[in-house]
Each structure stands twice: as structure tokens, then as C-alpha cells.
Amino acid sequence: MRRGAARRGRAGAPPWAPLLWLVLLPAALAAHWTHSAELDRNFSVFWTPGEDDITFEVQVRTLGYVGLGFSVDGKMKGADMVIGWVRDGQVFFQDRHAVDRYEPEVDSSQDYEQLLGYENGTHTVLRFRRKYDTCDPHDFKITNDTVRMLYAYHDRDLTGSGSEPLPYHGSQRGSRSVFLLERVPKEDPLPRDTLVWDLRNPQVQLPNTEDTLYWCKIFKLPELRRKHHMVKYEPIHQAGNRAYLHHLVVYECSGDATLFEKHVGAKGEPCYQPHMPSEFLSCHNVVVTWAVGSEGFNFPSEAGYPLDPSSGARFYMMETHYNNPNIDPGIVDSSGVRIFYTPTLRRYDAGVISVGLDPNWRHIIPPGRPEVVSEGHCIADCTRQALPAQGINVFATLLHTHLIGRKVRFRQIRGGEELQPITADNNYDFNYQEYRRLKKPVKVYPGDHLIAECTYNSEARSTITLGGLTAREEMCLAFALYYPRVDLTLCYSLPSLPTVLHSLGIQELMPNSSPVKIKLPEELRDMTLETRLITYDWEKHFGSFQEATRKGSFKPLCWAKRPALLPGTEETEATYPNITRSWRPEATCHRRRPHRKKKPGDEATGDANETFLDDESAARDNAVLADDDNSLNAIGAQEQSRLNSGAAAHAASWTATWVALLLALLAARVQR
């Protein structure tokens, strides 16, 4: 066992053991974790990213073995796993990998470093760390991509050295999508003068004939005497209805207050229908964005979204996208969003810019393809006009597609050179659309060209997918939270009609034809545009289609908060930016050989599953545990309270180092 790990004995504890536990517990457990997730009611995981490595702790309600793993798709095959247990005060810990849907194999290279392990009366606790990239092909490379975190546990330990088969975990397993590096901290303290504003839909009836409903409801800002800052928001789910909410967006409204006042007490309206009140179209400046899987957002301490009754919006529209794919009958919903705001103003006013493709039929995704790339542009002329000379600071991003999105990149081009993406996710999960709070804000300057790039997998579809609002249609958007706030809210693009026609091999349409028919080329004369879309030989022409849609002309849409297009951009037609230097990720393992540790079972002497640290390493681990400023985390207040009671009752066997410390403390007390 590593000397930095705490031990638990099963025999009677010496009379000074409880005092020893009280002395040492703060050093071992009282640091602060930056992230946490409850994988099920018995399995909690805590972690903190460092510069080169990441530290985890699992707290599991079992006295048997526990396992934590990482994978691309949430399946066992190809997963990277750690398995550990505590028996007779000794910690057993193994780095493993899964070849298929059976017990993970022990790695020949043990790249997870155990830091702490113990049991109390109810829980097994293991703390460990690893490098983001161990250069071991069996280990999962931890990046900013969405990670499927796997877990498993059993009520029984392994009885031998760990070489016998693991007892099958049965239903005590699962997976969950998370961001390991850019997840929003949920434990940021709120100001004591924080107020709450709930925006909830009033008993919305989901239709019995359609799977999609967009519902729009107008709300009025609470009575405020002066400017406040929104500092946090979180979803409000009506019990049992979580599965029907796809996303919601809250917009600022501008225009005649009397027009909006009459809607405040009303139930709301289906959005984007002919009978929707025209004033609703004046609500388009994004304030809040929530999507499926998200837990909400906490603003950083330097910024808050302004709620200003004198110079800002007084009315807001909440757009809720309901998705009911099975058309379940009788669904009535009153979900919404809770906004936390404070009169204690922060240094900067925050804003939201949405970058991407305008949801429109001109966004075409061919069927049966493993990869189709679509891009939405915020052109340099938009940012040049809208952004201040010192630029803006993007501190959080949310990436958004629908069902067939697989990868999303939020790209940045400056002076022809492509910079590192503001955000990229090569493992996008439609069911986990969460804001990422960037480790360090990214500067965007006037003249920067931004691109939301989405990669889709349409292999399961036999017909084309078009851009649009329903979940069956597609979107490609990147939302950026930033400061200081500017007069730009939506920065979209829309493929020009010539680009769309060229991508379909069409030269000219017949004027004033209904339905729309093709004039040229001759071989397509009199064919309807709809027929061409349905019968096009995508297998044969996919390459030319992709080239035309990515390199063809497009219409930029640079919307100010008023709402109106930025002056001078109304008639602009743009093309793909000239990128003289593309960005490529650095090869972290280039010309490096991973440090190989012995596989458990290969040691010449001692327990096959014990790894002994040298004195220097042990001293380092002990120092780390006592240092709140280090990259280690600790148990949240509730979990710490729960574990303290059990741990104090079972602390028994300690190393000589800890005993010496206790004796020194007791001696000092006696002398006093």
C-alpha cells in the first residue's frame, strides 16, 4: 500500500485513535473540490483539473470494490477503467481497460496514481490522479471533449491478490456524460443579497398530433429601482416532465411597452406561427440559454448579466422547445427557469452572442453519410463594426445541434491565421448540452472571423435533413457568453440561393414557377426542386456538394439588439475567409515513450496489488493532502459530514508517521 494512504483496522482502536482522526481529518479531507457529479444515489465522484493532470475522488456507498471509467460512447468496449477496494486496512488499486463487453483487463502500464483510500462504516473512498495524456494506448486521453463517465460497484471485495475474476456488478453500473475540464462550478457562493425570479410556463398542453412544440411566453422584469446583475440561472423541471424539455431561451424584448404589458398575464402562444403577435418578433436578444442535460450556469465573479429598469429591457420572452417523439397524450407542463440576481454589481456587464447557421431549409444535410460538415459564419465586417478596439472576453460557450450532430468547433480566424478553437467537442452528445466555462477568457477583436462548424452523421437517415426548428431538423449554433456587453446579439449566415442550386447541380430555375421548377441544365428541365432534393445521387455527387456548400457565397446576418441588421451589412454577400495558416493540435506524445510501471502481479516480492512509494513520493503526497491551495479537491460539505461520522467510528490503524505526530501534539499539551 502507498504510505500516503490512510488505513482502517478492524480490531479495537487505541484510546487516542479518535483524537488522532480529529487532528488529521482536516488535512486529508478538507480541501475544496471544484467539480462533482452524483452518478447514482450511491456513487459520487469529485475532481479538480490541474495544469498537466487531473485528480479524482470517488465516494461509494459500499464496502466492496468500486470502478470508475471513461469512454467515447458510454459502452464498455474500449473504455479506460480503474478498479479499487479496501480490505483489512489495505488499499488495492488497478488501472484497467475493456477490450469488449466483459471484465476489463489489467494494464501493463499502471498510469493512475493512488493518493488516498479507506473505508468507514458505510463507504469506500478512493482518491487518485492521472495525466491528461498518459501516452498509453489503453488510457483515455482527457480533453475538452464530452466524456462518458462509466461507473460500477459491488458489495464484495476481491478475496485474493486481485487476479481472480471480479464479482459481477449486475445493475450497479451506468454512465453519464460530463465535461471534465470546462464544467461550470456549481458551488460558487452567491451574494447574501441574492434575489430570485422564476419564469414558468402556465400549464402548457403538449399537442397530441405533433412531436414538436415551440411555446413563447412574455414576462415582465420585477420592480427594481436600479440596475441589478443576474449571476446564476438554473432549470425548473415539473416533476415527471424532464424528458419533454429540449431547450429554452430567454430573450430581451424591445418596443412599445403597452404592446407587451397585455401579454404578461396571458398563458402564451405557439411560437413562429401565423397568428403569433408581431411584437414577439422584437424579442431576439439572448439572455438565457438552457438545453437538455444542463444544470444551469454560474457567472464568474467579474461579470453579471445586467437587469436595468432604466436603460435595459423591461419585458422578456421565454421560448420553450418541447420534444415529444412518442406523442405521449395528456402532457401538461409548467417548467421554466430560475434566475438569481443581486444589487451588488460586478465589474462587467455580460452579454450573449449566438454564432452559426440561420435555421433554414437552405441548410441541407445529405442522407447516408458518416460525416457531413456545415458551417455558419460571423464575418469580419460584423465584428469590426460591433466590437470595441480592446475586444471582448469570451468566458463561456454552449454548442448546439440536434439529433445527428457529432462534432462541433467554434473557430476563430484573425488576419488569415486560424487560432486555436474557442471551444471544440469531437464527442458531442445531443442529450448533454451544457455551458462550458473556459479556464481563461478568450479575446475576440474587431475584424476576427468566427465560424460555428458542425459535423453530422446521417448514416441512419434515408432522406435529406434540412435546417429548422424541430428536433428532426438540424441546427448549427455556438453561444458565447462574454464581457463587456456590445450591440451584437445574433451573428449568423445563410447559404445564398446560387450556392444551394450549384450544390445540387442546378444552373437556373424557371421564374415564377409554382411548384418551383428547374430550367437549366437541359437534362433537368421541368423537374421540380423538391424532386431534385429527394432523388439526387448523393453518393456520386457528395464531394462536389460539400465543396460548393463550404466554399460558396453566403448571406451574413449581423443582428443588433434593437433588432436590426448592423448598418452596411444588409446587402452584403460573403465568401469563405482566406485562411493562410490553419490550426493543428499539438502532438503531446510525439517522440515520447510513456513511463512504464510494472503490471500488478509482476512484482518480485510483496502483495501483487501493492505499489510502494519511495520516501520522497510519500512526503509529496502527504504535503499535497494538507495544502488547500494545491490542485486537490475535497468532499463537499454534505458528503464530508456524512463521511466524518462513519470514519471517526472506524479509524484504527495508522502509520508510524502519524503516530509520531500525535505523540508530539500530546507531549506539547502535557507540557502546557
C-alpha positions in Angstrom: 0.0 0.0 0.0 1.2 3.5 -0.7 2.4 5.2 2.5 0.2 8.3 1.7 -2.9 6.3 2.1 -4.9 6.1 5.3 -5.5 2.7 6.8 -8.5 1.3 8.6 -8.2 -1.5 11.1 -10.9 -4.0 12.1 -9.5 -4.6 15.6 -10.2 -2.4 18.6 -8.7 1.1 18.3 -6.3 2.5 20.9 -7.8 5.1 23.2 -6.2 8.0 21.4 -7.4 7.0 17.9 -10.5 9.3 17.8 -8.3 12.3 18.8 -5.8 11.4 16.1 -8.6 11.2 13.5 -9.9 14.7 14.5 -6.3 16.1 14.2 -5.7 14.5 10.8 -9.1 14.6 9.1 -8.9 18.3 8.1 -5.6 17.8 6.4 -6.7 14.7 4.5 -10.3 15.8 3.5 -10.9 19.5 4.0 -9.6 20.9 0.7 -12.2 22.1 -1.9 -13.3 20.1 -4.9 -14.1 22.3 -8.0 -16.4 19.8 -9.7 -18.7 16.9 -8.6 -21.3 14.6 -10.0 -23.7 12.1 -8.5 -23.7 9.2 -10.8 -26.4 7.4 -8.9 -27.7 7.6 -5.3 -24.8 5.6 -4.0 -21.9 6.8 -6.2 -20.4 10.3 -6.1 -17.3 11.5 -7.9 -15.3 14.7 -7.3 -12.5 16.1 -9.3 -10.2 19.1 -10.0 -8.3 19.7 -13.2 -4.6 20.8 -12.8 -2.1 22.0 -15.3 -0.9 18.6 -16.6 -3.0 16.2 -14.6 -6.4 15.7 -13.0 -7.3 14.4 -9.5 -10.4 12.4 -8.7 -12.1 11.0 -5.6 -14.9 8.5 -5.6 -17.2 8.1 -2.6 -19.3 5.0 -2.9 -21.9 3.5 -0.5 -20.4 0.0 -0.5 -17.7 -1.9 1.3 -16.9 -3.9 -1.8 -15.0 -2.9 -4.9 -15.7 0.2 -7.0 -14.8 1.2 -10.6 -14.7 4.4 -12.5 -14.0 4.7 -16.2 -14.0 6.9 -19.3 -15.2 6.2 -22.8 -16.3 7.8 -26.0 -19.8 6.4 -26.2 -20.6 5.1 -22.7 -20.0 1.5 -23.7 -17.6 -1.0 -22.1 -15.7 -1.7 -25.3 -12.6 0.5 -25.5 -13.2 2.0 -22.0 -10.4 3.1 -19.7 -11.1 1.9 -16.1 -9.8 2.0 -12.6 -10.8 -0.7 -10.0 -10.2 -0.4 -6.3 -11.1 -1.8 -3.0 -10.0 -1.7 0.7 -9.5 -5.0 2.6 -8.1 -5.3 6.1 -6.9 -1.7 6.0 -5.0 -2.2 2.7 -5.9 -0.4 -0.5 -5.9 -2.4 -3.7 -5.9 -0.3 -6.9 -5.7 -1.2 -10.6 -5.5 0.6 -13.9 -7.5 -1.5 -16.4 -9.0 -1.3 -19.9 -12.0 -3.0 -21.5 -11.5 -4.9 -24.7 -15.1 -5.8 -25.1 -18.3 -6.3 -23.0 -16.6 -8.4 -20.3 -14.3 -7.8 -17.4 -11.7 -5.1 -18.0 -8.1 -6.3 -18.4 -5.3 -5.0 -16.1 -3.0 -2.6 -18.0 0.7 -3.4 -18.4 1.3 0.3 -17.6 -0.2 1.5 -14.3 -0.7 5.2 -15.0 -3.2 6.2 -12.3 -1.5 7.3 -9.1 -3.3 6.4 -5.9 -3.3 9.1 -3.3 -5.8 8.1 -0.6 -8.0 5.1 0.2 -10.1 4.0 3.2 -13.4 2.6 4.3 -15.7 3.8 7.0 -18.8 2.0 8.2 -20.7 2.7 5.0 -18.5 3.9 2.2 -15.4 3.2 0.2 -13.3 6.3 -0.6 -10.5 6.3 -3.2 -8.5 9.3 -4.4 -6.2 9.2 -7.4 -4.7 11.3 -10.2 -3.5 10.8 -13.7 -2.1 12.8 -16.6 -4.4 14.1 -19.2 -2.5 12.2 -21.8 -0.5 9.2 -20.4 0.7 8.2 -24.0 -0.7 4.7 -23.2 -2.9 3.5 -26.0 -5.1 1.7 -23.4 -5.8 5.0 -21.5 -8.4 7.5 -22.4 -6.9 10.9 -23.5 -8.7 13.5 -21.5 -9.5 16.7 -23.5 -12.3 19.3 -23.7 -14.5 16.8 -25.5 -17.6 15.4 -23.8 -16.6 12.3 -21.8 -18.9 9.4 -20.9 -18.1 8.6 -17.3 -18.7 4.9 -16.5 -19.2 3.5 -13.0 -19.7 0.2 -11.3 -19.6 -1.2 -7.8 -20.3 -4.3 -5.8 -20.9 -5.2 -2.1 -18.0 -7.6 -2.1 -14.2 -7.2 -2.3 -11.9 -9.4 -4.2 -10.6 -12.0 -1.8 -7.1 -12.7 -3.1 -4.4 -10.5 -4.7 -6.8 -9.2 -7.3 -6.0 -11.8 -10.0 -9.3 -13.6 -9.6 -12.4 -12.6 -11.6 -14.3 -9.6 -10.4 -17.8 -10.4 -8.9 -20.3 -9.2 -11.5 -21.7 -5.8 -10.6 -25.2 -6.5 -12.0 -27.4 -3.4 -12.2 -25.0 -1.4 -10.0 -23.5 0.3 -13.0 -24.2 3.1 -15.5 -22.7 6.0 -17.4 -23.1 9.8 -17.6 -21.8 12.5 -20.0 -19.7 15.2 -18.4 -17.2 17.9 -19.2 -14.1 17.1 -17.1 -12.1 20.3 -17.9 -14.5 23.1 -18.5 -17.5 22.2 -16.4 -19.3 25.1 -14.7 -18.5 25.1 -10.9 -21.8 24.5 -9.1 -20.6 25.5 -5.7 -19.7 29.2 -6.3 -21.2 31.1 -3.4 -24.0 33.5 -4.2 -24.1 37.0 -2.6 -26.1 37.3 0.6 -28.4 39.9 -1.1 -29.3 37.5 -3.9 -32.9 37.6 -5.1 -34.8 35.0 -7.2 -37.1 35.5 -10.2 -38.9 32.4 -11.5 -40.1 32.3 -15.2 -42.5 29.4 -15.6 -44.9 28.3 -18.3 -48.5 28.2 -17.0 -49.9 24.7 -17.7 -48.9 24.3 -21.4 -50.7 21.4 -23.1 -48.4 19.5 -25.5 -50.2 18.6 -28.8 -51.5 15.1 -29.3 -50.7 15.1 -33.0 -47.2 16.6 -33.3 -43.9 15.8 -31.7 -42.6 19.4 -31.5 -44.0 22.5 -29.8 -42.3 25.9 -29.5 -44.1 27.9 -26.8 -43.5 31.6 -26.3 -44.5 33.4 -23.1 -43.9 37.1 -22.1 -42.6 38.1 -18.6 -42.1 41.5 -17.0 -39.0 42.4 -15.1 -39.5 42.5 -11.3 -40.0 46.0 -9.8 -36.4 47.3 -9.4 -35.3 50.8 -8.5 -31.9 50.4 -10.0 -29.6 48.1 -12.1 -29.0 44.6 -10.9 -26.9 41.7 -12.2 -28.0 38.2 -13.0 -25.3 35.9 -11.6 -26.8 32.4 -11.9 -29.7 30.5 -13.5 -31.0 27.0 -13.3 -33.8 25.0 -14.9 -37.1 24.4 -13.1 -38.4 21.0 -14.1 -42.0 20.0 -13.4 -41.9 16.5 -11.8 -42.1 13.8 -14.4 -41.7 16.1 -17.4 -37.9 16.5 -17.7 -37.8 14.2 -20.8 -40.1 16.6 -22.8 -37.9 19.7 -22.5 -35.4 20.0 -25.3 -34.2 23.6 -24.7 -35.4 27.0 -23.7 -34.1 30.5 -24.5 -35.0 33.8 -22.7 -34.8 36.9 -24.9 -35.0 40.6 -24.2 -37.9 42.4 -25.9 -37.7 45.9 -27.4 -40.6 48.1 -28.5 -43.8 49.7 -27.2 -44.3 48.6 -23.5 -48.1 48.7 -23.8 -48.0 46.0 -26.5 -46.1 43.7 -24.2 -47.9 44.6 -21.0 -51.1 42.9 -22.2 -49.3 39.6 -22.7 -47.7 39.4 -19.2 -50.8 37.8 -17.6 -51.6 35.6 -20.6 -50.7 32.0 -21.0 -48.5 32.5 -24.1 -48.6 31.4 -27.7 -47.1 28.8 -30.0 -44.0 30.4 -31.5 -43.4 31.3 -35.2 -47.0 30.6 -36.3 -49.0 33.0 -38.5 -51.2 34.1 -35.5 -48.2 34.8 -33.2 -48.3 38.5 -32.2 -45.9 40.5 -34.3 -44.3 42.2 -31.3 -42.9 38.8 -30.3 -40.5 39.1 -33.2 -39.0 42.1 -31.4 -37.7 39.7 -28.7 -34.4 38.3 -30.0 -31.5 39.4 -27.8 -30.5 36.2 -26.0 -30.2 36.4 -22.2 -30.5 32.8 -21.0 -29.9 29.6 -22.9 -30.6 26.2 -21.4 -30.6 22.8 -23.2 -31.2 19.2 -22.4 -28.7 17.8 -19.8 -27.7 21.2 -18.5 -27.8 22.1 -14.8 -27.7 25.8 -15.4 -24.9 28.4 -15.2 -23.0 30.4 -12.6 -21.4 33.6 -13.8 -17.7 34.3 -12.9 -17.1 36.8 -10.1 -16.1 39.6 -12.5 -19.3 39.7 -14.6 -23.1 39.5 -14.5 -25.9 40.0 -17.0 -27.5 43.5 -16.5 -31.1 43.8 -15.5 -31.6 47.5 -15.7 -35.1 49.1 -15.4 -34.0 52.5 -16.6 -31.9 51.7 -19.8 -32.4 48.0 -20.4 -35.3 45.7 -21.3 -38.4 45.6 -19.1 -40.0 42.7 -20.9 -38.7 39.2 -21.7 -39.9 36.3 -23.8 -39.2 32.7 -22.9 -39.2 30.3 -25.8 -39.5 26.7 -24.8 -38.9 23.8 -27.2 -40.9 20.8 -26.2 -40.0 17.5 -27.8 -42.5 14.6 -27.6 -41.2 12.0 -30.0 -43.6 9.3 -29.0 -46.5 11.8 -28.9 -47.5 10.8 -25.4 -51.0 12.0 -24.7 -52.1 14.3 -21.9 -48.8 16.0 -21.2 -49.2 19.4 -19.4 -46.1 21.3 -18.3 -45.2 24.3 -16.1 -41.4 24.1 -16.3 -39.2 27.1 -16.8 -36.0 28.8 -15.4 -35.0 30.3 -12.1 -32.9 33.5 -12.3 -30.7 34.6 -9.4 -29.8 38.3 -9.4 -28.3 40.8 -7.0 -28.0 44.6 -6.5 -24.3 44.1 -5.7 -22.9 44.9 -9.2 -19.9 43.2 -10.7 -17.1 44.9 -12.7 -18.5 44.0 -16.2 -21.9 43.7 -17.9 -22.0 40.4 -19.7 -23.7 39.6 -23.0 -24.5 36.7 -25.3 -23.6 36.3 -28.9 -25.0 33.5 -31.0 -22.9 32.4 -34.0 -23.9 29.9 -36.6 -26.3 28.9 -39.4 -29.7 30.6 -39.6 -32.2 27.7 -39.1 -33.5 27.4 -42.7 -34.2 24.9 -45.5 -31.0 26.1 -47.3 -29.0 24.2 -44.7 -29.0 20.7 -46.4 -27.5 17.5 -44.9 -27.5 14.6 -47.4 -28.5 11.1 -46.1 -26.4 8.0 -45.5 -23.1 9.9 -44.8 -20.7 9.2 -41.9 -19.5 12.9 -42.0 -21.2 16.0 -43.4 -19.7 19.3 -42.4 -21.8 22.5 -42.2 -20.5 26.0 -41.2 -22.1 29.2 -40.0 -20.1 32.5 -40.2 -19.8 35.7 -38.2 -17.8 37.7 -40.7 -15.0 40.2 -40.0 -17.2 43.1 -41.1 -19.6 42.3 -38.4 -17.1 42.1 -35.6 -15.2 45.1 -37.0 -18.2 47.3 -36.6 -19.7 45.8 -33.4 -16.7 45.2 -31.1 -14.6 47.8 -29.2 -10.9 48.3 -30.0 -9.9 46.4 -26.9 -12.1 43.4 -27.9 -14.4 41.3 -25.9 -13.6 38.4 -23.5 -15.5 35.1 -24.1 -15.7 33.3 -20.8 -18.3 30.5 -21.6 -19.7 28.7 -24.6 -22.6 26.4 -25.4 -22.5 24.3 -28.6 -25.9 23.3 -30.1 -27.0 20.8 -32.8 -29.9 18.4 -32.9 -30.0 14.6 -33.2 -27.3 13.8 -35.8 -24.7 16.3 -34.6 -21.4 14.5 -33.7 -18.7 17.2 -33.6 -18.8 21.0 -33.1 -16.0 23.5 -33.3 -16.2 27.3 -32.5 -13.4 28.5 -34.7 -11.6 31.9 -34.8 -9.6 33.4 -37.7 -7.6 36.6 -37.3 -5.7 38.2 -40.3 -5.9 35.0 -42.3 -4.4 32.9 -39.4 -6.6 30.3 -37.7 -6.2 30.4 -33.9 -6.9 27.6 -31.5 -10.7 27.0 -31.4 -12.5 28.9 -28.7 -14.3 25.6 -28.0 -14.2 22.2 -29.7 -16.1 19.0 -28.9 -15.2 15.9 -31.0 -17.6 13.8 -29.0 -20.8 15.8 -28.9 -23.8 14.4 -27.0 -27.2 15.7 -28.0 -28.5 14.8 -24.5 -25.8 16.8 -22.7 -25.8 20.4 -23.9 -24.2 22.4 -21.1 -22.4 25.7 -21.0 -18.6 25.4 -20.7 -16.9 27.9 -18.5 -13.5 28.5 -20.1 -10.4 28.1 -18.0 -9.2 31.5 -19.3 -11.4 34.1 -21.2 -10.6 34.2 -25.0 -10.1 37.5 -26.6 -12.2 38.3 -29.8 -11.1 41.5 -31.5 -12.7 43.7 -34.2 -12.0 42.0 -37.6 -12.0 38.5 -36.2 -14.0 36.0 -38.3 -15.9 33.4 -36.2 -17.2 30.0 -37.5 -19.5 27.5 -35.9 -18.6 24.3 -37.6 -20.8 21.2 -37.2 -20.1 17.6 -38.3 -23.2 15.3 -38.7 -23.6 11.6 -39.1 -26.6 10.9 -41.3 -26.0 7.2 -41.9 -29.2 6.2 -40.2 -31.3 8.5 -42.5 -32.6 7.6 -45.9 -33.7 11.1 -46.9 -32.2 14.6 -46.6 -32.2 16.6 -43.4 -32.9 20.3 -43.6 -32.2 23.1 -41.2 -35.1 24.1 -39.0 -36.6 24.3 -35.5 -37.8 20.7 -34.9 -35.6 18.1 -33.4 -35.8 16.1 -36.6 -34.4 19.1 -38.5 -30.9 20.4 -37.7 -29.2 23.4 -36.3 -25.5 24.5 -36.0 -25.0 27.2 -33.3 -22.4 28.3 -30.8 -23.5 30.6 -28.0 -20.8 32.8 -26.4 -21.1 34.5 -23.0 -18.7 37.4 -22.9 -17.9 40.9 -21.4 -18.1 43.8 -21.8 -21.5 43.8 -23.5 -21.8 45.2 -27.1 -24.6 45.8 -29.6 -24.4 42.4 -31.4 -26.6 39.5 -30.5 -27.1 37.1 -33.5 -24.2 36.7 -35.9 -25.4 34.1 -38.5 -25.0 33.2 -42.1 -27.3 31.7 -44.7 -26.1 29.9 -47.9 -27.0 32.0 -50.9 -29.6 30.6 -53.3 -26.9 30.3 -56.1 -24.7 28.3 -53.7 -27.6 25.9 -52.9 -28.5 25.4 -56.5 -24.9 24.9 -57.5 -24.6 22.2 -54.8 -27.5 20.4 -56.4 -26.1 20.7 -60.0 -28.8 23.3 -60.9 -27.8 26.2 -63.1 -31.1 28.1 -63.3 -34.7 28.0 -62.1 -37.8 28.8 -64.1 -39.0 32.2 -63.0 -42.4 32.4 -61.2 -42.9 28.7 -61.4 -45.1 27.0 -58.8 -44.1 24.5 -57.7 -40.5 25.7 -58.3 -39.1 24.0 -61.4 -35.6 23.7 -63.0 -34.8 25.5 -66.3 -31.1 24.5 -66.7 -29.3 22.3 -67.3 -31.4 20.8 -70.1 -31.3 17.2 -68.6 -33.1 18.6 -65.5 -35.6 20.9 -67.3 -39.2 20.8 -65.8 -38.0 18.8 -62.8 -39.3 20.3 -59.5 -36.7 21.5 -57.0 -38.4 19.2 -54.4 -37.9 16.2 -56.7 -34.2 17.1 -57.2 -33.7 17.2 -53.5 -35.3 13.8 -53.0 -33.8 11.9 -55.9 -30.3 13.5 -56.1 -27.5 10.9 -56.3 -25.7 11.9 -53.1 -23.3 9.0 -53.2 -22.0 10.1 -56.6 -22.0 13.9 -56.0 -21.3 14.3 -52.3 -17.8 15.6 -52.8 -18.9 18.4 -55.1 -21.9 19.2 -52.9 -19.7 19.5 -49.9 -17.2 21.7 -51.7 -20.0 24.0 -53.1 -21.7 24.5 -49.7 -18.5 25.2 -47.8 -16.8 27.4 -50.4 -19.8 29.1 -52.0 -21.2 32.5 -51.2 -23.5 33.2 -48.3 -25.6 36.0 -46.8 -24.3 37.3 -43.4 -26.9 38.2 -40.8 -25.4 40.6 -38.2 -28.2 41.4 -35.8 -28.0 44.2 -33.3 -30.0 44.2 -30.1 -32.7 46.7 -31.4 -33.5 44.4 -33.5 -32.0 45.5 -36.9 -29.1 44.4 -39.1 -25.9 46.3 -38.5 -25.6 49.3 -40.9 -23.8 48.4 -44.1 -24.3 44.7 -43.8 -27.8 44.5 -45.2 -26.9 43.8 -48.8 -23.5 42.1 -48.2 -22.7 38.8 -49.7 -19.6 37.0 -48.4 -17.4 34.0 -49.1 -15.3 31.7 -47.1 -12.4 33.5 -45.4 -8.9 33.2 -46.9 -7.1 31.1 -44.3 -3.3 31.2 -44.9 -2.4 29.2 -41.8 -4.7 26.5 -40.3 -4.6 25.5 -36.7 -3.5 22.0 -35.8 -3.4 20.5 -32.3 0.0 19.8 -30.8 1.1 16.1 -30.7 1.6 15.7 -27.0 3.2 12.3 -27.2 5.5 13.0 -30.2 8.8 11.2 -29.8 8.0 10.3 -26.2 7.8 6.9 -24.6 5.4 6.5 -21.7 6.9 5.7 -18.3 6.1 2.1 -17.8 5.3 0.9 -14.3 5.1 -2.8 -13.5 1.8 -4.5 -14.1 0.2 -5.8 -10.9 1.4 -9.3 -10.4 4.8 -8.7 -11.9 6.5 -7.6 -8.6 9.2 -9.9 -7.4 8.1 -9.8 -3.8 5.2 -8.5 -1.7 1.5 -8.3 -2.5 0.7 -8.4 -6.2 -1.6 -5.4 -5.9 0.5 -3.1 -3.7 2.7 -0.4 -5.0 5.2 1.1 -2.6 6.2 4.8 -2.9 9.7 6.0 -2.1 10.1 8.4 0.9 10.2 11.4 -1.4 6.9 10.5 -3.1 5.2 9.7 0.2 6.3 13.0 1.6 4.9 14.8 -1.5 1.5 13.1 -1.2 1.2 13.9 2.5 2.1 17.6 1.8 -0.4 17.7 -1.0 -3.2 16.4 1.1 -2.6 19.2 3.7 -2.4 22.0 1.1 -5.7 23.7 0.3 -4.1 25.7 -2.4 -3.0 22.6 -4.3 -4.9 21.2 -7.2 -6.5 18.5 -5.0 -10.2 18.7 -4.1 -12.2 17.6 -1.1 -15.6 16.4 -0.1 -18.5 18.8 -0.3 -20.0 19.9 3.0 -22.8 17.4 3.0 -20.7 14.5 1.9 -18.0 15.4 4.4 -20.5 15.5 7.3 -21.8 12.1 6.2 -18.4 10.5 6.0 -16.9 12.1 9.1 -19.4 10.3 11.4 -18.6 6.8 10.0 -14.9 7.4 9.6 -14.4 8.6 13.2 -16.1 5.4 14.4 -13.7 3.1 12.5 -10.3 4.9 12.5 -7.9 2.4 14.0 -4.6 1.6 12.3 -2.2 4.4 11.4 1.4 4.6 10.1 4.3 5.4 12.4 4.5 8.9 10.9 1.0 9.8 12.1 1.6 8.2 15.5 4.7 10.3 15.9 2.8 13.5 15.1 0.1 12.6 17.6 2.7 11.9 20.4 4.3 15.2 19.7 1.0 17.0 20.0 0.1 15.2 23.2 3.5 16.0 24.7 3.1 19.7 23.9 -0.3 19.6 25.6 1.0 17.9 28.7 3.9 20.5 29.0 1.3 23.3 28.9 
